[in-house]
């Protein structure tokens, strides 16, 4: 007799929810060994809840810790490895390229988001092609919140993207809209480029509030001066490219 790996209570939850045909859960990672085991458990559970089929893709962007080894221990998880750290944008591009399911969910492996909220995003899939998270209250220091507000205002002014929180790492995207899309950003501007190019393809975009949690382990690198400088350079290069 074969038993299902899905607990009975979770099967009852699944039966009540609108299901996607399939979902690829893409997790860009850099030195996330401390967060990854729990994150993979959450990601697999979320995939079972919202879709008939799911895959989890870990993109190890040249981590110096055991991120890749942890991911490889999970038989149901696919791993894409960069030999060296190429940047967040490169990790996102690799993950999107590896995705094979009708829907792609892009989030970070730092466990700052509650993947139960993916259920509400999946429920909106009939009416939207791209559902983007907006952090209800950012669990970040004041200086990060201030710089994020300024960055979002600049992005809206330059690209006319009607999104309040462009860098929120909680995005559900219809995969067919990603086919043939050319993304070039290597750093944090990848989020802006992705939404700008999807909007240019006529994607129906919707924004939903999500909970943002304090990072429990690891460290953030988004406000490193080199990362910030690279982001501004890439932002204006992207604007020139899109206008051309």
VEXTORKOL-798616 format. One record per residue (C-alpha): residue in three letters; z, y, x. Coordinates in steps of 0.2 Angstrom, whole numbers, plus 2048, in hexadecimal, padded with zeros to 3 digits. Layout:
<sites>
<res ala; z Z; y Y; x X>
...
</sites>
This chain:
<sites>
<res unk; z 800; y 800; x 800>
<res unk; z 7FB; y 811; x 807>
<res unk; z 806; y 820; x 805>
<res unk; z 801; y 832; x 805>
<res unk; z 807; y 83D; x 813>
<res unk; z 809; y 84B; x 806>
<res unk; z 81B; y 84B; x 7FE>
<res unk; z 81B; y 849; x 7EB>
<res unk; z 822; y 85B; x 7E8>
<res unk; z 814; y 862; x 7F2>
<res unk; z 807; y 858; x 7E9>
<res unk; z 80E; y 85F; x 7D9>
<res unk; z 80C; y 870; x 7E0>
<res unk; z 7FA; y 86D; x 7E5>
<res unk; z 7F6; y 867; x 7D4>
<res unk; z 7FB; y 878; x 7CC>
<res unk; z 7F1; y 882; x 7D9>
<res unk; z 7DF; y 887; x 7D9>
<res unk; z 7D8; y 87E; x 7E8>
<res unk; z 7CB; y 884; x 7F5>
<res unk; z 7BE; y 877; x 7F9>
<res unk; z 7C3; y 878; x 80B>
<res unk; z 7CC; y 883; x 818>
<res unk; z 7CC; y 885; x 82A>
<res unk; z 7DC; y 88D; x 831>
<res unk; z 7D9; y 896; x 841>
<res unk; z 7E7; y 89A; x 84D>
<res unk; z 7E3; y 8A4; x 85C>
<res unk; z 7F1; y 8A1; x 869>
<res unk; z 7F7; y 8A8; x 879>
<res unk; z 808; y 8A1; x 880>
<res unk; z 80E; y 89C; x 86F>
<res unk; z 816; y 88B; x 874>
<res unk; z 827; y 890; x 86D>
<res unk; z 81F; y 894; x 85C>
<res unk; z 811; y 887; x 85A>
<res unk; z 81A; y 877; x 854>
<res unk; z 821; y 880; x 845>
<res unk; z 811; y 88A; x 842>
<res unk; z 806; y 87A; x 842>
<res unk; z 812; y 872; x 835>
<res unk; z 810; y 882; x 82A>
<res unk; z 7FD; y 882; x 82D>
<res unk; z 7FB; y 870; x 828>
<res unk; z 806; y 872; x 819>
<res unk; z 7FC; y 882; x 813>
<res unk; z 7EC; y 879; x 815>
<res unk; z 7F1; y 86A; x 80A>
<res unk; z 7F8; y 876; x 7FD>
<res unk; z 7E8; y 882; x 7FB>
<res unk; z 7D9; y 877; x 7FF>
<res unk; z 7D2; y 865; x 7FC>
<res unk; z 7CE; y 864; x 80E>
<res unk; z 7D5; y 86E; x 81D>
<res unk; z 7D4; y 86F; x 830>
<res unk; z 7DF; y 878; x 83C>
<res unk; z 7D7; y 880; x 84B>
<res unk; z 7E2; y 886; x 85A>
<res unk; z 7D9; y 891; x 866>
<res unk; z 7E3; y 891; x 876>
<res unk; z 7DE; y 8A1; x 87F>
<res unk; z 7E3; y 89C; x 891>
<res unk; z 7F5; y 89A; x 88E>
<res unk; z 801; y 898; x 89D>
<res unk; z 80D; y 88E; x 893>
<res unk; z 80B; y 87D; x 88A>
<res unk; z 802; y 884; x 87A>
<res unk; z 7F3; y 879; x 87D>
<res unk; z 7FD; y 869; x 880>
<res unk; z 807; y 86C; x 870>
<res unk; z 7F7; y 86E; x 866>
<res unk; z 7EF; y 85F; x 86D>
<res unk; z 7FE; y 854; x 868>
<res unk; z 7F9; y 857; x 856>
<res unk; z 7EB; y 84B; x 851>
<res unk; z 7E6; y 855; x 842>
<res unk; z 7E4; y 865; x 84C>
<res unk; z 7D4; y 86A; x 855>
<res unk; z 7D7; y 874; x 866>
<res unk; z 7CB; y 880; x 86E>
<res unk; z 7D0; y 885; x 87F>
<res unk; z 7CC; y 894; x 88A>
<res unk; z 7CE; y 891; x 89D>
<res unk; z 7D5; y 8A2; x 89F>
<res unk; z 7DB; y 8B0; x 894>
<res unk; z 7CC; y 8B8; x 88C>
<res unk; z 7D5; y 8C3; x 87F>
<res unk; z 7D9; y 8C2; x 86C>
<res unk; z 7C7; y 8C6; x 867>
<res unk; z 7C0; y 8B8; x 871>
<res unk; z 7CD; y 8AC; x 86A>
<res unk; z 7C8; y 8B1; x 858>
<res unk; z 7B6; y 8AF; x 85B>
<res unk; z 7B8; y 89E; x 862>
<res unk; z 7C3; y 899; x 853>
<res unk; z 7B6; y 89F; x 847>
<res unk; z 7A8; y 896; x 850>
<res unk; z 7B2; y 886; x 84F>
<res unk; z 7B6; y 887; x 83C>
<res unk; z 7AC; y 87C; x 831>
<res unk; z 7B4; y 87D; x 81F>
<res unk; z 7AE; y 889; x 811>
<res unk; z 7BD; y 895; x 814>
<res unk; z 7C5; y 89B; x 824>
<res unk; z 7D7; y 8A1; x 825>
<res unk; z 7DA; y 8AB; x 834>
<res unk; z 7EC; y 8AE; x 83A>
<res unk; z 7F7; y 8AF; x 849>
<res unk; z 802; y 8A1; x 850>
<res unk; z 811; y 8AC; x 852>
<res unk; z 819; y 8A8; x 841>
<res unk; z 81A; y 8BA; x 83B>
<res unk; z 812; y 8B5; x 82B>
<res unk; z 817; y 8AA; x 81C>
<res unk; z 809; y 89E; x 81A>
<res unk; z 80F; y 89A; x 808>
<res unk; z 807; y 8AB; x 804>
<res unk; z 7F6; y 8A3; x 807>
<res unk; z 7F7; y 89B; x 7F6>
<res unk; z 7F5; y 8AC; x 7EE>
<res unk; z 7E6; y 8B0; x 7F9>
<res unk; z 7DE; y 89F; x 7F4>
<res unk; z 7E0; y 8A4; x 7E2>
<res unk; z 7D5; y 8B3; x 7E4>
<res unk; z 7C7; y 8AA; x 7ED>
<res unk; z 7BC; y 8AA; x 7DD>
<res unk; z 7BC; y 8BD; x 7DC>
<res unk; z 7BB; y 8C2; x 7EF>
<res unk; z 7B3; y 8BC; x 7FF>
<res unk; z 7BF; y 8C3; x 80B>
<res unk; z 7D2; y 8C5; x 807>
<res unk; z 7DC; y 8CF; x 813>
<res unk; z 7EE; y 8D0; x 816>
<res unk; z 7F8; y 8E1; x 816>
<res unk; z 809; y 8E0; x 81D>
<res unk; z 815; y 8E6; x 80F>
<res unk; z 822; y 8EB; x 81C>
<res unk; z 81E; y 8E9; x 82F>
<res unk; z 82C; y 8E0; x 838>
<res unk; z 828; y 8EA; x 848>
<res unk; z 830; y 8F8; x 852>
<res unk; z 82D; y 90A; x 84C>
<res unk; z 821; y 90E; x 85A>
<res unk; z 816; y 8FF; x 855>
<res unk; z 816; y 904; x 843>
<res unk; z 811; y 916; x 847>
<res unk; z 803; y 911; x 853>
<res unk; z 7FD; y 904; x 846>
<res unk; z 7FC; y 912; x 839>
<res unk; z 7F2; y 91D; x 844>
<res unk; z 7E6; y 90F; x 849>
<res unk; z 7E3; y 90A; x 837>
<res unk; z 7DF; y 91C; x 833>
<res unk; z 7D3; y 91D; x 841>
<res unk; z 7CA; y 90D; x 83C>
<res unk; z 7C8; y 913; x 82A>
<res unk; z 7C1; y 923; x 830>
<res unk; z 7B4; y 91B; x 83C>
<res unk; z 7AF; y 90D; x 832>
<res unk; z 7B3; y 911; x 820>
<res unk; z 7BB; y 900; x 81D>
<res unk; z 7C6; y 900; x 80E>
<res unk; z 7D5; y 8F7; x 816>
<res unk; z 7E6; y 8FD; x 81A>
<res unk; z 7EB; y 8F1; x 827>
<res unk; z 7DC; y 8EB; x 830>
<res unk; z 7E5; y 8E1; x 83E>
<res unk; z 7F0; y 8D7; x 832>
<res unk; z 7EE; y 8C5; x 838>
<res unk; z 7ED; y 8BE; x 827>
<res unk; z 7DA; y 8BD; x 821>
<res unk; z 7D1; y 8B0; x 816>
<res unk; z 7BE; y 8B1; x 818>
<res unk; z 7B0; y 8A7; x 80F>
<res unk; z 7A8; y 89F; x 81E>
<res unk; z 796; y 8A1; x 819>
<res unk; z 798; y 8B3; x 81C>
<res unk; z 79C; y 8B0; x 82E>
<res unk; z 78C; y 8A6; x 831>
<res unk; z 781; y 8AF; x 83E>
<res unk; z 78D; y 8BD; x 83F>
<res unk; z 78E; y 8C5; x 851>
<res unk; z 79F; y 8CA; x 857>
<res unk; z 7A1; y 8D2; x 868>
<res unk; z 7B2; y 8D9; x 869>
<res unk; z 7BD; y 8D1; x 876>
<res unk; z 7CE; y 8D9; x 871>
<res unk; z 7D7; y 8DF; x 862>
<res unk; z 7C8; y 8E8; x 85B>
<res unk; z 7C2; y 8D7; x 855>
<res unk; z 7CB; y 8D9; x 844>
<res unk; z 7C2; y 8EA; x 841>
<res unk; z 7B1; y 8E3; x 847>
<res unk; z 7B3; y 8D3; x 83C>
<res unk; z 7B7; y 8DE; x 82C>
<res unk; z 7AA; y 8EB; x 830>
<res unk; z 79C; y 8DD; x 832>
<res unk; z 7A2; y 8D4; x 822>
<res unk; z 7A1; y 8E4; x 818>
<res unk; z 790; y 8E7; x 81E>
<res unk; z 78B; y 8D6; x 817>
<res unk; z 791; y 8DB; x 806>
<res unk; z 7A1; y 8D1; x 806>
<res unk; z 7AD; y 8D4; x 7F8>
<res unk; z 7BD; y 8D9; x 800>
<res unk; z 7CE; y 8D9; x 7F9>
<res unk; z 7DF; y 8DD; x 801>
<res unk; z 7F0; y 8D5; x 7FC>
<res unk; z 801; y 8D8; x 802>
<res unk; z 80A; y 8CC; x 80E>
<res unk; z 81B; y 8CA; x 815>
<res unk; z 81D; y 8CE; x 828>
<res unk; z 82B; y 8C5; x 832>
<res unk; z 833; y 8C9; x 842>
<res unk; z 82C; y 8BF; x 850>
<res unk; z 838; y 8B1; x 854>
<res unk; z 831; y 8AC; x 865>
<res unk; z 825; y 8B2; x 872>
<res unk; z 81F; y 8C4; x 875>
<res unk; z 812; y 8D0; x 86F>
<res unk; z 805; y 8D7; x 87A>
<res unk; z 7FC; y 8E3; x 86E>
<res unk; z 804; y 8F3; x 875>
<res unk; z 801; y 8F0; x 887>
<res unk; z 7F8; y 8FF; x 88E>
<res unk; z 7E9; y 8F5; x 894>
<res unk; z 7E7; y 8ED; x 883>
<res unk; z 7E8; y 8FE; x 87A>
<res unk; z 7DB; y 906; x 886>
<res unk; z 7CF; y 8F7; x 884>
<res unk; z 7D1; y 8F8; x 871>
<res unk; z 7CC; y 90B; x 871>
<res unk; z 7BD; y 907; x 87C>
<res unk; z 7B7; y 8F8; x 871>
<res unk; z 7BA; y 902; x 861>
<res unk; z 7AE; y 910; x 866>
<res unk; z 7A2; y 904; x 86D>
<res unk; z 7A2; y 8FA; x 85C>
<res unk; z 79F; y 90A; x 853>
<res unk; z 790; y 90E; x 85D>
<res unk; z 789; y 8FC; x 85B>
<res unk; z 78B; y 8FD; x 848>
<res unk; z 783; y 90E; x 847>
<res unk; z 774; y 908; x 851>
</sites>
